[in-house]
């Protein structure tokens, strides 16, 4: 699948969730959702193509905190993984929940692909123009501080 959605925030509705296996056999949490609207930089939701997309996270000791933090972003708390699978009695109901999902693009084998998250990505590189704007705002940052005169030493025999 190539890209359909441009990077940014989208309103979406959860249509399915649970666990599946990754290609290497590890358990993987998934959240399927229907993209409803694009959220502009001004915060206004606008019509866009509606299609299903997925959020995935492989479940490991090293990733459980990521999953927990991601789900907190959509106001979901859980104590154990089975609470995230609708097959289990008492599972958290995510179906039909309205969420904000974030699309970004990654390169894989020469193809640009969508990647979906429940929290905005941190660390997106600035464009050349954005970096130039930083120069305009902050100017040169390498100016040497003004020379300071060293404190005078008291060489007298007087005690103060």
Chimera marker file (.cmm) of the C-alpha trace (Angstrom):
<marker_set name="trace">
<marker id="1" x="0.000" y="0.000" z="0.000" r="1" g="1" b="0" radius="0.5"/>
<marker id="2" x="1.338" y="3.397" z="-0.931" r="1" g="1" b="0" radius="0.5"/>
<marker id="3" x="0.245" y="6.608" z="0.674" r="1" g="1" b="0" radius="0.5"/>
<marker id="4" x="-3.199" y="8.126" z="0.584" r="1" g="1" b="0" radius="0.5"/>
<marker id="5" x="-3.112" y="10.430" z="3.584" r="1" g="1" b="0" radius="0.5"/>
<marker id="6" x="-0.662" y="13.257" z="4.088" r="1" g="1" b="0" radius="0.5"/>
<marker id="7" x="1.173" y="13.501" z="7.409" r="1" g="1" b="0" radius="0.5"/>
<marker id="8" x="-0.863" y="15.048" z="10.194" r="1" g="1" b="0" radius="0.5"/>
<marker id="9" x="-3.732" y="14.521" z="12.608" r="1" g="1" b="0" radius="0.5"/>
<marker id="10" x="-7.021" y="12.832" z="11.724" r="1" g="1" b="0" radius="0.5"/>
<marker id="11" x="-10.293" y="12.146" z="13.521" r="1" g="1" b="0" radius="0.5"/>
<marker id="12" x="-11.091" y="8.455" z="13.371" r="1" g="1" b="0" radius="0.5"/>
<marker id="13" x="-13.470" y="5.820" z="14.768" r="1" g="1" b="0" radius="0.5"/>
<marker id="14" x="-12.180" y="2.481" z="16.092" r="1" g="1" b="0" radius="0.5"/>
<marker id="15" x="-13.705" y="-0.466" z="14.221" r="1" g="1" b="0" radius="0.5"/>
<marker id="16" x="-11.692" y="-3.382" z="15.642" r="1" g="1" b="0" radius="0.5"/>
<marker id="17" x="-8.884" y="-4.184" z="18.049" r="1" g="1" b="0" radius="0.5"/>
<marker id="18" x="-7.110" y="-7.147" z="19.594" r="1" g="1" b="0" radius="0.5"/>
<marker id="19" x="-3.991" y="-9.210" z="19.078" r="1" g="1" b="0" radius="0.5"/>
<marker id="20" x="-2.463" y="-10.886" z="16.071" r="1" g="1" b="0" radius="0.5"/>
<marker id="21" x="0.975" y="-12.349" z="15.291" r="1" g="1" b="0" radius="0.5"/>
<marker id="22" x="3.796" y="-10.406" z="13.702" r="1" g="1" b="0" radius="0.5"/>
<marker id="23" x="5.707" y="-12.017" z="10.822" r="1" g="1" b="0" radius="0.5"/>
<marker id="24" x="8.268" y="-13.331" z="13.329" r="1" g="1" b="0" radius="0.5"/>
<marker id="25" x="5.508" y="-14.898" z="15.476" r="1" g="1" b="0" radius="0.5"/>
<marker id="26" x="5.561" y="-12.303" z="18.264" r="1" g="1" b="0" radius="0.5"/>
<marker id="27" x="2.209" y="-11.082" z="19.594" r="1" g="1" b="0" radius="0.5"/>
<marker id="28" x="1.155" y="-7.751" z="18.155" r="1" g="1" b="0" radius="0.5"/>
<marker id="29" x="-1.580" y="-5.389" z="19.380" r="1" g="1" b="0" radius="0.5"/>
<marker id="30" x="-3.653" y="-3.793" z="16.640" r="1" g="1" b="0" radius="0.5"/>
<marker id="31" x="-6.231" y="-1.059" z="16.473" r="1" g="1" b="0" radius="0.5"/>
<marker id="32" x="-8.208" y="-0.739" z="13.236" r="1" g="1" b="0" radius="0.5"/>
<marker id="33" x="-9.945" y="2.561" z="12.623" r="1" g="1" b="0" radius="0.5"/>
<marker id="34" x="-11.894" y="4.415" z="9.978" r="1" g="1" b="0" radius="0.5"/>
<marker id="35" x="-10.388" y="7.786" z="9.111" r="1" g="1" b="0" radius="0.5"/>
<marker id="36" x="-13.201" y="10.357" z="9.246" r="1" g="1" b="0" radius="0.5"/>
<marker id="37" x="-11.702" y="13.844" z="8.902" r="1" g="1" b="0" radius="0.5"/>
<marker id="38" x="-8.352" y="15.613" z="8.562" r="1" g="1" b="0" radius="0.5"/>
<marker id="39" x="-7.469" y="18.058" z="11.325" r="1" g="1" b="0" radius="0.5"/>
<marker id="40" x="-5.810" y="21.165" z="9.922" r="1" g="1" b="0" radius="0.5"/>
<marker id="41" x="-3.037" y="23.136" z="11.611" r="1" g="1" b="0" radius="0.5"/>
<marker id="42" x="-5.786" y="25.549" z="12.684" r="1" g="1" b="0" radius="0.5"/>
<marker id="43" x="-7.491" y="22.701" z="14.596" r="1" g="1" b="0" radius="0.5"/>
<marker id="44" x="-10.501" y="22.606" z="12.271" r="1" g="1" b="0" radius="0.5"/>
<marker id="45" x="-11.621" y="19.152" z="11.061" r="1" g="1" b="0" radius="0.5"/>
<marker id="46" x="-12.207" y="18.970" z="7.309" r="1" g="1" b="0" radius="0.5"/>
<marker id="47" x="-13.673" y="16.317" z="5.055" r="1" g="1" b="0" radius="0.5"/>
<marker id="48" x="-11.257" y="13.812" z="3.553" r="1" g="1" b="0" radius="0.5"/>
<marker id="49" x="-11.303" y="10.367" z="1.984" r="1" g="1" b="0" radius="0.5"/>
<marker id="50" x="-12.599" y="7.771" z="4.441" r="1" g="1" b="0" radius="0.5"/>
<marker id="51" x="-10.645" y="4.540" z="4.614" r="1" g="1" b="0" radius="0.5"/>
<marker id="52" x="-9.599" y="1.978" z="7.211" r="1" g="1" b="0" radius="0.5"/>
<marker id="53" x="-6.115" y="2.166" z="8.671" r="1" g="1" b="0" radius="0.5"/>
<marker id="54" x="-4.235" y="0.319" z="11.430" r="1" g="1" b="0" radius="0.5"/>
<marker id="55" x="-2.052" y="1.061" z="14.411" r="1" g="1" b="0" radius="0.5"/>
<marker id="56" x="0.261" y="-1.835" z="15.377" r="1" g="1" b="0" radius="0.5"/>
<marker id="57" x="2.685" y="-2.468" z="18.236" r="1" g="1" b="0" radius="0.5"/>
<marker id="58" x="4.611" y="-5.691" z="18.860" r="1" g="1" b="0" radius="0.5"/>
<marker id="59" x="4.110" y="-6.724" z="22.481" r="1" g="1" b="0" radius="0.5"/>
<marker id="60" x="7.417" y="-7.149" z="24.344" r="1" g="1" b="0" radius="0.5"/>
<marker id="61" x="8.804" y="-6.188" z="27.733" r="1" g="1" b="0" radius="0.5"/>
<marker id="62" x="10.483" y="-3.258" z="25.999" r="1" g="1" b="0" radius="0.5"/>
<marker id="63" x="7.314" y="-2.047" z="24.234" r="1" g="1" b="0" radius="0.5"/>
<marker id="64" x="4.533" y="-2.506" z="26.787" r="1" g="1" b="0" radius="0.5"/>
<marker id="65" x="5.170" y="1.007" z="28.157" r="1" g="1" b="0" radius="0.5"/>
<marker id="66" x="4.862" y="2.429" z="24.607" r="1" g="1" b="0" radius="0.5"/>
<marker id="67" x="1.510" y="0.699" z="24.179" r="1" g="1" b="0" radius="0.5"/>
<marker id="68" x="0.357" y="1.909" z="27.610" r="1" g="1" b="0" radius="0.5"/>
<marker id="69" x="1.364" y="5.521" z="26.819" r="1" g="1" b="0" radius="0.5"/>
<marker id="70" x="-0.146" y="5.378" z="23.326" r="1" g="1" b="0" radius="0.5"/>
<marker id="71" x="-3.455" y="4.119" z="24.683" r="1" g="1" b="0" radius="0.5"/>
<marker id="72" x="-3.452" y="6.710" z="27.458" r="1" g="1" b="0" radius="0.5"/>
<marker id="73" x="-3.427" y="9.294" z="24.665" r="1" g="1" b="0" radius="0.5"/>
<marker id="74" x="-6.894" y="8.018" z="23.686" r="1" g="1" b="0" radius="0.5"/>
<marker id="75" x="-7.997" y="7.733" z="27.354" r="1" g="1" b="0" radius="0.5"/>
<marker id="76" x="-7.599" y="3.970" z="27.695" r="1" g="1" b="0" radius="0.5"/>
<marker id="77" x="-6.132" y="2.383" z="30.826" r="1" g="1" b="0" radius="0.5"/>
<marker id="78" x="-5.493" y="-1.330" z="31.259" r="1" g="1" b="0" radius="0.5"/>
<marker id="79" x="-3.865" y="-3.591" z="33.835" r="1" g="1" b="0" radius="0.5"/>
<marker id="80" x="-3.177" y="-6.638" z="31.652" r="1" g="1" b="0" radius="0.5"/>
<marker id="81" x="-3.088" y="-7.261" z="27.889" r="1" g="1" b="0" radius="0.5"/>
<marker id="82" x="-6.214" y="-9.451" z="27.869" r="1" g="1" b="0" radius="0.5"/>
<marker id="83" x="-8.224" y="-6.329" z="28.746" r="1" g="1" b="0" radius="0.5"/>
<marker id="84" x="-7.415" y="-5.059" z="25.227" r="1" g="1" b="0" radius="0.5"/>
<marker id="85" x="-8.964" y="-8.042" z="23.442" r="1" g="1" b="0" radius="0.5"/>
<marker id="86" x="-12.751" y="-8.028" z="22.936" r="1" g="1" b="0" radius="0.5"/>
<marker id="87" x="-12.776" y="-11.859" z="23.139" r="1" g="1" b="0" radius="0.5"/>
<marker id="88" x="-12.315" y="-11.536" z="26.914" r="1" g="1" b="0" radius="0.5"/>
<marker id="89" x="-15.089" y="-10.710" z="29.341" r="1" g="1" b="0" radius="0.5"/>
<marker id="90" x="-14.479" y="-7.344" z="30.964" r="1" g="1" b="0" radius="0.5"/>
<marker id="91" x="-12.241" y="-6.091" z="28.149" r="1" g="1" b="0" radius="0.5"/>
<marker id="92" x="-12.072" y="-2.351" z="27.566" r="1" g="1" b="0" radius="0.5"/>
<marker id="93" x="-14.565" y="-1.507" z="24.816" r="1" g="1" b="0" radius="0.5"/>
<marker id="94" x="-12.702" y="0.373" z="22.094" r="1" g="1" b="0" radius="0.5"/>
<marker id="95" x="-15.159" y="-0.277" z="19.239" r="1" g="1" b="0" radius="0.5"/>
<marker id="96" x="-16.818" y="2.963" z="18.026" r="1" g="1" b="0" radius="0.5"/>
<marker id="97" x="-14.513" y="5.094" z="20.178" r="1" g="1" b="0" radius="0.5"/>
<marker id="98" x="-13.667" y="8.402" z="18.489" r="1" g="1" b="0" radius="0.5"/>
<marker id="99" x="-9.918" y="9.038" z="18.543" r="1" g="1" b="0" radius="0.5"/>
<marker id="100" x="-7.245" y="11.242" z="17.032" r="1" g="1" b="0" radius="0.5"/>
<marker id="101" x="-4.727" y="9.281" z="14.960" r="1" g="1" b="0" radius="0.5"/>
<marker id="102" x="-1.502" y="10.668" z="13.511" r="1" g="1" b="0" radius="0.5"/>
<marker id="103" x="-0.161" y="9.795" z="10.088" r="1" g="1" b="0" radius="0.5"/>
<marker id="104" x="3.511" y="10.055" z="9.184" r="1" g="1" b="0" radius="0.5"/>
<marker id="105" x="5.451" y="8.751" z="6.205" r="1" g="1" b="0" radius="0.5"/>
<marker id="106" x="8.401" y="6.371" z="6.204" r="1" g="1" b="0" radius="0.5"/>
<marker id="107" x="10.529" y="4.918" z="3.430" r="1" g="1" b="0" radius="0.5"/>
<marker id="108" x="10.598" y="1.134" z="3.049" r="1" g="1" b="0" radius="0.5"/>
<marker id="109" x="12.367" y="-0.575" z="0.148" r="1" g="1" b="0" radius="0.5"/>
<marker id="110" x="12.205" y="2.607" z="-1.886" r="1" g="1" b="0" radius="0.5"/>
<marker id="111" x="8.470" y="3.087" z="-1.304" r="1" g="1" b="0" radius="0.5"/>
<marker id="112" x="6.840" y="5.784" z="0.834" r="1" g="1" b="0" radius="0.5"/>
<marker id="113" x="4.403" y="4.285" z="3.328" r="1" g="1" b="0" radius="0.5"/>
<marker id="114" x="1.954" y="5.594" z="5.878" r="1" g="1" b="0" radius="0.5"/>
<marker id="115" x="2.652" y="4.892" z="9.524" r="1" g="1" b="0" radius="0.5"/>
<marker id="116" x="-0.069" y="5.533" z="12.097" r="1" g="1" b="0" radius="0.5"/>
<marker id="117" x="0.298" y="6.471" z="15.757" r="1" g="1" b="0" radius="0.5"/>
<marker id="118" x="-1.968" y="7.467" z="18.616" r="1" g="1" b="0" radius="0.5"/>
<marker id="119" x="0.377" y="10.239" z="19.714" r="1" g="1" b="0" radius="0.5"/>
<marker id="120" x="2.076" y="12.836" z="17.536" r="1" g="1" b="0" radius="0.5"/>
<marker id="121" x="5.596" y="11.890" z="16.548" r="1" g="1" b="0" radius="0.5"/>
<marker id="122" x="8.386" y="13.775" z="18.196" r="1" g="1" b="0" radius="0.5"/>
<marker id="123" x="11.590" y="14.478" z="16.363" r="1" g="1" b="0" radius="0.5"/>
<marker id="124" x="10.391" y="15.174" z="12.841" r="1" g="1" b="0" radius="0.5"/>
<marker id="125" x="13.239" y="16.840" z="10.982" r="1" g="1" b="0" radius="0.5"/>
<marker id="126" x="12.815" y="20.458" z="10.045" r="1" g="1" b="0" radius="0.5"/>
<marker id="127" x="12.898" y="21.414" z="6.396" r="1" g="1" b="0" radius="0.5"/>
<marker id="128" x="15.757" y="23.514" z="5.017" r="1" g="1" b="0" radius="0.5"/>
<marker id="129" x="13.474" y="26.554" z="4.989" r="1" g="1" b="0" radius="0.5"/>
<marker id="130" x="12.459" y="26.015" z="8.623" r="1" g="1" b="0" radius="0.5"/>
<marker id="131" x="16.115" y="25.836" z="9.675" r="1" g="1" b="0" radius="0.5"/>
<marker id="132" x="16.850" y="29.048" z="7.755" r="1" g="1" b="0" radius="0.5"/>
<marker id="133" x="13.995" y="30.676" z="9.673" r="1" g="1" b="0" radius="0.5"/>
<marker id="134" x="15.774" y="29.706" z="12.896" r="1" g="1" b="0" radius="0.5"/>
<marker id="135" x="18.776" y="31.729" z="11.702" r="1" g="1" b="0" radius="0.5"/>
<marker id="136" x="16.499" y="34.720" z="11.159" r="1" g="1" b="0" radius="0.5"/>
<marker id="137" x="14.979" y="34.382" z="14.613" r="1" g="1" b="0" radius="0.5"/>
<marker id="138" x="18.087" y="33.645" z="16.672" r="1" g="1" b="0" radius="0.5"/>
<marker id="139" x="20.933" y="35.034" z="14.566" r="1" g="1" b="0" radius="0.5"/>
<marker id="140" x="24.503" y="33.949" z="15.228" r="1" g="1" b="0" radius="0.5"/>
<marker id="141" x="24.829" y="31.871" z="18.373" r="1" g="1" b="0" radius="0.5"/>
<marker id="142" x="28.617" y="31.672" z="18.324" r="1" g="1" b="0" radius="0.5"/>
<marker id="143" x="29.412" y="35.159" z="19.598" r="1" g="1" b="0" radius="0.5"/>
<marker id="144" x="32.004" y="35.080" z="22.337" r="1" g="1" b="0" radius="0.5"/>
<marker id="145" x="30.833" y="36.481" z="25.631" r="1" g="1" b="0" radius="0.5"/>
<marker id="146" x="32.223" y="39.888" z="26.520" r="1" g="1" b="0" radius="0.5"/>
<marker id="147" x="35.570" y="39.686" z="28.285" r="1" g="1" b="0" radius="0.5"/>
<marker id="148" x="35.210" y="40.053" z="31.992" r="1" g="1" b="0" radius="0.5"/>
<marker id="149" x="37.874" y="41.620" z="34.139" r="1" g="1" b="0" radius="0.5"/>
<marker id="150" x="39.113" y="39.246" z="36.779" r="1" g="1" b="0" radius="0.5"/>
<marker id="151" x="38.309" y="40.156" z="40.380" r="1" g="1" b="0" radius="0.5"/>
<marker id="152" x="41.003" y="42.187" z="42.130" r="1" g="1" b="0" radius="0.5"/>
<marker id="153" x="43.094" y="40.398" z="44.645" r="1" g="1" b="0" radius="0.5"/>
<marker id="154" x="43.629" y="41.951" z="48.023" r="1" g="1" b="0" radius="0.5"/>
<marker id="155" x="47.419" y="41.925" z="48.503" r="1" g="1" b="0" radius="0.5"/>
<marker id="156" x="47.418" y="44.180" z="51.518" r="1" g="1" b="0" radius="0.5"/>
<marker id="157" x="48.151" y="43.089" z="55.017" r="1" g="1" b="0" radius="0.5"/>
<marker id="158" x="44.904" y="44.613" z="56.233" r="1" g="1" b="0" radius="0.5"/>
<marker id="159" x="42.240" y="42.355" z="57.529" r="1" g="1" b="0" radius="0.5"/>
<marker id="160" x="38.728" y="43.309" z="56.803" r="1" g="1" b="0" radius="0.5"/>
<link id1="1" id2="2" r="1" g="1" b="0" radius="0.2"/>
<link id1="2" id2="3" r="1" g="1" b="0" radius="0.2"/>
<link id1="3" id2="4" r="1" g="1" b="0" radius="0.2"/>
<link id1="4" id2="5" r="1" g="1" b="0" radius="0.2"/>
<link id1="5" id2="6" r="1" g="1" b="0" radius="0.2"/>
<link id1="6" id2="7" r="1" g="1" b="0" radius="0.2"/>
<link id1="7" id2="8" r="1" g="1" b="0" radius="0.2"/>
<link id1="8" id2="9" r="1" g="1" b="0" radius="0.2"/>
<link id1="9" id2="10" r="1" g="1" b="0" radius="0.2"/>
<link id1="10" id2="11" r="1" g="1" b="0" radius="0.2"/>
<link id1="11" id2="12" r="1" g="1" b="0" radius="0.2"/>
<link id1="12" id2="13" r="1" g="1" b="0" radius="0.2"/>
<link id1="13" id2="14" r="1" g="1" b="0" radius="0.2"/>
<link id1="14" id2="15" r="1" g="1" b="0" radius="0.2"/>
<link id1="15" id2="16" r="1" g="1" b="0" radius="0.2"/>
<link id1="16" id2="17" r="1" g="1" b="0" radius="0.2"/>
<link id1="17" id2="18" r="1" g="1" b="0" radius="0.2"/>
<link id1="18" id2="19" r="1" g="1" b="0" radius="0.2"/>
<link id1="19" id2="20" r="1" g="1" b="0" radius="0.2"/>
<link id1="20" id2="21" r="1" g="1" b="0" radius="0.2"/>
<link id1="21" id2="22" r="1" g="1" b="0" radius="0.2"/>
<link id1="22" id2="23" r="1" g="1" b="0" radius="0.2"/>
<link id1="23" id2="24" r="1" g="1" b="0" radius="0.2"/>
<link id1="24" id2="25" r="1" g="1" b="0" radius="0.2"/>
<link id1="25" id2="26" r="1" g="1" b="0" radius="0.2"/>
<link id1="26" id2="27" r="1" g="1" b="0" radius="0.2"/>
<link id1="27" id2="28" r="1" g="1" b="0" radius="0.2"/>
<link id1="28" id2="29" r="1" g="1" b="0" radius="0.2"/>
<link id1="29" id2="30" r="1" g="1" b="0" radius="0.2"/>
<link id1="30" id2="31" r="1" g="1" b="0" radius="0.2"/>
<link id1="31" id2="32" r="1" g="1" b="0" radius="0.2"/>
<link id1="32" id2="33" r="1" g="1" b="0" radius="0.2"/>
<link id1="33" id2="34" r="1" g="1" b="0" radius="0.2"/>
<link id1="34" id2="35" r="1" g="1" b="0" radius="0.2"/>
<link id1="35" id2="36" r="1" g="1" b="0" radius="0.2"/>
<link id1="36" id2="37" r="1" g="1" b="0" radius="0.2"/>
<link id1="37" id2="38" r="1" g="1" b="0" radius="0.2"/>
<link id1="38" id2="39" r="1" g="1" b="0" radius="0.2"/>
<link id1="39" id2="40" r="1" g="1" b="0" radius="0.2"/>
<link id1="40" id2="41" r="1" g="1" b="0" radius="0.2"/>
<link id1="41" id2="42" r="1" g="1" b="0" radius="0.2"/>
<link id1="42" id2="43" r="1" g="1" b="0" radius="0.2"/>
<link id1="43" id2="44" r="1" g="1" b="0" radius="0.2"/>
<link id1="44" id2="45" r="1" g="1" b="0" radius="0.2"/>
<link id1="45" id2="46" r="1" g="1" b="0" radius="0.2"/>
<link id1="46" id2="47" r="1" g="1" b="0" radius="0.2"/>
<link id1="47" id2="48" r="1" g="1" b="0" radius="0.2"/>
<link id1="48" id2="49" r="1" g="1" b="0" radius="0.2"/>
<link id1="49" id2="50" r="1" g="1" b="0" radius="0.2"/>
<link id1="50" id2="51" r="1" g="1" b="0" radius="0.2"/>
<link id1="51" id2="52" r="1" g="1" b="0" radius="0.2"/>
<link id1="52" id2="53" r="1" g="1" b="0" radius="0.2"/>
<link id1="53" id2="54" r="1" g="1" b="0" radius="0.2"/>
<link id1="54" id2="55" r="1" g="1" b="0" radius="0.2"/>
<link id1="55" id2="56" r="1" g="1" b="0" radius="0.2"/>
<link id1="56" id2="57" r="1" g="1" b="0" radius="0.2"/>
<link id1="57" id2="58" r="1" g="1" b="0" radius="0.2"/>
<link id1="58" id2="59" r="1" g="1" b="0" radius="0.2"/>
<link id1="59" id2="60" r="1" g="1" b="0" radius="0.2"/>
<link id1="60" id2="61" r="1" g="1" b="0" radius="0.2"/>
<link id1="61" id2="62" r="1" g="1" b="0" radius="0.2"/>
<link id1="62" id2="63" r="1" g="1" b="0" radius="0.2"/>
<link id1="63" id2="64" r="1" g="1" b="0" radius="0.2"/>
<link id1="64" id2="65" r="1" g="1" b="0" radius="0.2"/>
<link id1="65" id2="66" r="1" g="1" b="0" radius="0.2"/>
<link id1="66" id2="67" r="1" g="1" b="0" radius="0.2"/>
<link id1="67" id2="68" r="1" g="1" b="0" radius="0.2"/>
<link id1="68" id2="69" r="1" g="1" b="0" radius="0.2"/>
<link id1="69" id2="70" r="1" g="1" b="0" radius="0.2"/>
<link id1="70" id2="71" r="1" g="1" b="0" radius="0.2"/>
<link id1="71" id2="72" r="1" g="1" b="0" radius="0.2"/>
<link id1="72" id2="73" r="1" g="1" b="0" radius="0.2"/>
<link id1="73" id2="74" r="1" g="1" b="0" radius="0.2"/>
<link id1="74" id2="75" r="1" g="1" b="0" radius="0.2"/>
<link id1="75" id2="76" r="1" g="1" b="0" radius="0.2"/>
<link id1="76" id2="77" r="1" g="1" b="0" radius="0.2"/>
<link id1="77" id2="78" r="1" g="1" b="0" radius="0.2"/>
<link id1="78" id2="79" r="1" g="1" b="0" radius="0.2"/>
<link id1="79" id2="80" r="1" g="1" b="0" radius="0.2"/>
<link id1="80" id2="81" r="1" g="1" b="0" radius="0.2"/>
<link id1="81" id2="82" r="1" g="1" b="0" radius="0.2"/>
<link id1="82" id2="83" r="1" g="1" b="0" radius="0.2"/>
<link id1="83" id2="84" r="1" g="1" b="0" radius="0.2"/>
<link id1="84" id2="85" r="1" g="1" b="0" radius="0.2"/>
<link id1="85" id2="86" r="1" g="1" b="0" radius="0.2"/>
<link id1="86" id2="87" r="1" g="1" b="0" radius="0.2"/>
<link id1="87" id2="88" r="1" g="1" b="0" radius="0.2"/>
<link id1="88" id2="89" r="1" g="1" b="0" radius="0.2"/>
<link id1="89" id2="90" r="1" g="1" b="0" radius="0.2"/>
<link id1="90" id2="91" r="1" g="1" b="0" radius="0.2"/>
<link id1="91" id2="92" r="1" g="1" b="0" radius="0.2"/>
<link id1="92" id2="93" r="1" g="1" b="0" radius="0.2"/>
<link id1="93" id2="94" r="1" g="1" b="0" radius="0.2"/>
<link id1="94" id2="95" r="1" g="1" b="0" radius="0.2"/>
<link id1="95" id2="96" r="1" g="1" b="0" radius="0.2"/>
<link id1="96" id2="97" r="1" g="1" b="0" radius="0.2"/>
<link id1="97" id2="98" r="1" g="1" b="0" radius="0.2"/>
<link id1="98" id2="99" r="1" g="1" b="0" radius="0.2"/>
<link id1="99" id2="100" r="1" g="1" b="0" radius="0.2"/>
<link id1="100" id2="101" r="1" g="1" b="0" radius="0.2"/>
<link id1="101" id2="102" r="1" g="1" b="0" radius="0.2"/>
<link id1="102" id2="103" r="1" g="1" b="0" radius="0.2"/>
<link id1="103" id2="104" r="1" g="1" b="0" radius="0.2"/>
<link id1="104" id2="105" r="1" g="1" b="0" radius="0.2"/>
<link id1="105" id2="106" r="1" g="1" b="0" radius="0.2"/>
<link id1="106" id2="107" r="1" g="1" b="0" radius="0.2"/>
<link id1="107" id2="108" r="1" g="1" b="0" radius="0.2"/>
<link id1="108" id2="109" r="1" g="1" b="0" radius="0.2"/>
<link id1="109" id2="110" r="1" g="1" b="0" radius="0.2"/>
<link id1="110" id2="111" r="1" g="1" b="0" radius="0.2"/>
<link id1="111" id2="112" r="1" g="1" b="0" radius="0.2"/>
<link id1="112" id2="113" r="1" g="1" b="0" radius="0.2"/>
<link id1="113" id2="114" r="1" g="1" b="0" radius="0.2"/>
<link id1="114" id2="115" r="1" g="1" b="0" radius="0.2"/>
<link id1="115" id2="116" r="1" g="1" b="0" radius="0.2"/>
<link id1="116" id2="117" r="1" g="1" b="0" radius="0.2"/>
<link id1="117" id2="118" r="1" g="1" b="0" radius="0.2"/>
<link id1="118" id2="119" r="1" g="1" b="0" radius="0.2"/>
<link id1="119" id2="120" r="1" g="1" b="0" radius="0.2"/>
<link id1="120" id2="121" r="1" g="1" b="0" radius="0.2"/>
<link id1="121" id2="122" r="1" g="1" b="0" radius="0.2"/>
<link id1="122" id2="123" r="1" g="1" b="0" radius="0.2"/>
<link id1="123" id2="124" r="1" g="1" b="0" radius="0.2"/>
<link id1="124" id2="125" r="1" g="1" b="0" radius="0.2"/>
<link id1="125" id2="126" r="1" g="1" b="0" radius="0.2"/>
<link id1="126" id2="127" r="1" g="1" b="0" radius="0.2"/>
<link id1="127" id2="128" r="1" g="1" b="0" radius="0.2"/>
<link id1="128" id2="129" r="1" g="1" b="0" radius="0.2"/>
<link id1="129" id2="130" r="1" g="1" b="0" radius="0.2"/>
<link id1="130" id2="131" r="1" g="1" b="0" radius="0.2"/>
<link id1="131" id2="132" r="1" g="1" b="0" radius="0.2"/>
<link id1="132" id2="133" r="1" g="1" b="0" radius="0.2"/>
<link id1="133" id2="134" r="1" g="1" b="0" radius="0.2"/>
<link id1="134" id2="135" r="1" g="1" b="0" radius="0.2"/>
<link id1="135" id2="136" r="1" g="1" b="0" radius="0.2"/>
<link id1="136" id2="137" r="1" g="1" b="0" radius="0.2"/>
<link id1="137" id2="138" r="1" g="1" b="0" radius="0.2"/>
<link id1="138" id2="139" r="1" g="1" b="0" radius="0.2"/>
<link id1="139" id2="140" r="1" g="1" b="0" radius="0.2"/>
<link id1="140" id2="141" r="1" g="1" b="0" radius="0.2"/>
<link id1="141" id2="142" r="1" g="1" b="0" radius="0.2"/>
<link id1="142" id2="143" r="1" g="1" b="0" radius="0.2"/>
<link id1="143" id2="144" r="1" g="1" b="0" radius="0.2"/>
<link id1="144" id2="145" r="1" g="1" b="0" radius="0.2"/>
<link id1="145" id2="146" r="1" g="1" b="0" radius="0.2"/>
<link id1="146" id2="147" r="1" g="1" b="0" radius="0.2"/>
<link id1="147" id2="148" r="1" g="1" b="0" radius="0.2"/>
<link id1="148" id2="149" r="1" g="1" b="0" radius="0.2"/>
<link id1="149" id2="150" r="1" g="1" b="0" radius="0.2"/>
<link id1="150" id2="151" r="1" g="1" b="0" radius="0.2"/>
<link id1="151" id2="152" r="1" g="1" b="0" radius="0.2"/>
<link id1="152" id2="153" r="1" g="1" b="0" radius="0.2"/>
<link id1="153" id2="154" r="1" g="1" b="0" radius="0.2"/>
<link id1="154" id2="155" r="1" g="1" b="0" radius="0.2"/>
<link id1="155" id2="156" r="1" g="1" b="0" radius="0.2"/>
<link id1="156" id2="157" r="1" g="1" b="0" radius="0.2"/>
<link id1="157" id2="158" r="1" g="1" b="0" radius="0.2"/>
<link id1="158" id2="159" r="1" g="1" b="0" radius="0.2"/>
<link id1="159" id2="160" r="1" g="1" b="0" radius="0.2"/>
</marker_set>
